[in-house]
Amino acid sequence: MSFDNITPVPATPENKQLYKKIAEVGKEIGMELPEQSSGGYGDVCFFSSLGIPVVDGLGPYMYKIHSTEENMRISSLKEKIQLFCAVLGTVI
């Protein structure tokens, strides 16, 4: 596979459906998850280019995202792990 064809994650119907499900799970555990766009490229772009439904943002809150100076807010790890586990619990 060539990495030349990888683009930012498009708002496909499948990606939107996945986001909606994650947002619903977030709401159930008291998290507001507004739809956002950060621009640039992340690891999910690779999977999206293969037609796999994806969302970005289940990891910790980030600063200077998708740059060589990217870093995270450590205090966000607990809530994002709770969200990831809740989402995972809906698919297994």
Secondary structure, DSSP 4 states (H G I P E B T S, - for coil): --GGG--SPP--HHHHHHHHHHHHHHHHTT---------S--THHHHHHTT----S-SS--EESTTSTT-EE-GGGHHHHHHHHHHHHHTT-
